[in-house]
């Protein structure tokens, strides 16, 4: 706790004006909440969550597309966190179809190799997971295998947030896991203070301190507080593989409108593995019908405890919104660590 106390004291001495910082990573939020970091920050510094949970930002229409396939007898494979994310009427967990939890695309490919019916992997994640999926597609999986590509790219979402200005942000903690793969050179175009931070409490506090220093100095740009894992260019080979198999596309994020070039779809060369093309289904726009404010939480303009459902009608045992489902979801994290004044 010595280094954490020292950084906290430096922050209190430095922050003499409102500073609102956003992180774009569910793992950062989990570490912040678990260690109680907000309690040691200066009163004028506020930390908000952004769209850093890939499961949480998967819109209901994309879940409905997977449900449509399951209803037609297709075997669906996906990550456990996605099972309970609500579609417009139900979730993959409750649909009654052949839906299987897997640890990654390689396990879904193994299933396709053992069965005769069609297998679709619901593939979510940011730049962190997309290269692994690209590698599996390049390896030519069985002809009865395809994917629903629900991958997202972080920089376009950050650009949208900055353009809208809803959260009145002074800086960003960039996602360490994503930047390990993508690097941080794409973020250098944003005229705002940004710091790549690690995930231990002292690493996150150091990121906050560096952000505050940049703000006080009136500067912008990216600083790297996680050099042991992140370089400016990232994993060049992994990113080249991702771009070889996928191409950017306009896509909706849950809580956001359609953000240009923020999604990844398979290139035409690999179209036989694109479940949307293979089965002729479309992603439909779904209008929210509950009082859940996950959309506002994901945009950094509300805290989980601001939601009238939080900890009452909506709990990890009975989730209504996606942010209460995923282990990287802000509502689930706040409920687990009793953040925000409700238990």
Buried (B, 14 or more C-beta within 10 A) or exposed (E): EEEBEEBBEBBBEBBEEEBBBBBBBBBBBBBBBEBEBEEBBBEEBBBBBBBBBBBBBBBBBBBBBBBBBBEEEBBBBBBEBBBBBBBBEEBBBBBEBBBBBBEBBBEBBBBBEEEEEBBBBBBBBBBBBBBBBBBBBEEEBBEBBBBBBBBBBBBBBBBBBBEEEEBEBBBBBBBBBBBBBBBBEBBEEBEBBBBBBBBEBBBBBBBBBBBBBBBBEEEBBBBBBBEEEBBBEBBEEBBEBBBBBBBBBEBBBBBBEEBEBBBBBBBEEBEBBBBBBBBEBEBEEBEBEEEBBBBBBBBBBBBBBEBEBBBEBBBBEEBBBBBBBBBBBBBBBBBEBEBBEEE
